[in-house]
Amino acid sequence: MKRYLPFIIVGVVGLAAVGSGTFLYRTKLNANAPPKISKTEKEAGGQAVHALGPDNAAVTLEEFGDFQCPPCSRLSEPINELQKKYNLRVIYRNFPLANHKWAKDAAHAAEAAGRQGKFWQMHDLLYREQGVWSQSNDARALFEAYAGMLQLDLSRFRADMESPEIQRQVDVDQQRGAAIGVKTTPTIFLNNQALPANQLMPDEFPKAVEAAVKNAKPSS
Amino acid sequence: MKSAKPSSAKPRMTRSRLQAIFYTVAAVISLIGLAEATYLTALFLSGETAVCGQSADCFKVLGSSYAKVGKVPVSGLGALAYFSAFTFATFAGFGYARARKFFTWTVIAMFCMTLWLLYVQAFQLHAFCRYCLFSAALIFLLTGLVVARPAAETQEN
């Protein structure tokens, strides 16, 4: 028996390592899985729009967000959960505020990731890690690190971050928001109705979405 | 007169016990390293970021181009190395003489790689990742054991 013991120990440890690694990988993969419908569409003006959920969803949630705004970060996860729960259509538009040092760069980073099909992954990452990069002296280096973690083509990511198209995309989002009266972030529209500020609290927000879903589906 | 018997039995006991303790410690250290490297590899492959409290350094290091070789994460190579070290330490602990040599060479290779990664963190990235530093500490411990081992074994002989 003693002769086989080292083989047994090594085998068990090897299996445990592979098993736990696979389990962790799957758990993390499910947690970070991109939504089933996630795409970048073109609007009438030829501008890209980042949308989750089906085109014909009963409720469309349109958010004007700033990646450096803490309330936007607090709403990010609830929006993801509600999108899955009610199959909402979620549209994200950039509205970087001037008083946030890295907000515009973060918007560019998300758009640059979008060019490689990972806008929403970068969106979630930027919100999740907001506390880290927003206090950094060199947030752009961190955005590149995030791009690395998302396994993006880094040279393309860097070039896209600087590209006039990406910067124009962010400006157009911002102009669109300003044109319809957006002044602060987050500003959220549910089926084109702006939510009042008191309904943007993490406790109240799900109720507002639930109400919008109920109104959109008249009881039979 | 009485001490003659125990003195002849004692070295044999000490030798095997020391050897067992030495390789058990080495195997436990390798196991801790394996757990950490497996965790980092799973995070890397799933696209998740490893968080180091409020410090941004982990992202700078783990998201850098130095964190992978081709498409393979360095943490994956680390997991493989730790598993090899664990395997060789286990077999050496059970008296397989050749496993001791393999264990030594594996630890030397890991030590060299660690020096390179520390250099990269200090002089290329100007950021230190806590996970990497912890792993470096484990490898220094393993190296220390390897360096100390011949003396212990010579003493026993």
Interface residues (C-beta under 8 A of the other chain):
Chain A: K2 L5 P6 I9 V10 V13 G14 A17 S20 G21 T22 L24 Y25 K28 L29 A31 N32 Q121 L125 R128 E129 G131 V132 W133 Q135 S136 A141 L142 E144 A145 Y146 A147 G148 M149 L150 Q151 L154
Chain B: L31 L34 A35 T38 Y39 T41 A42 L43 F44 L45 S46 G47 E48 T49 V51 Q54 S55 A56 F59 K60 L62 G63 S64 S65 A67 A79 F83 F86 T87 T90 F91 G93 F94 Y96
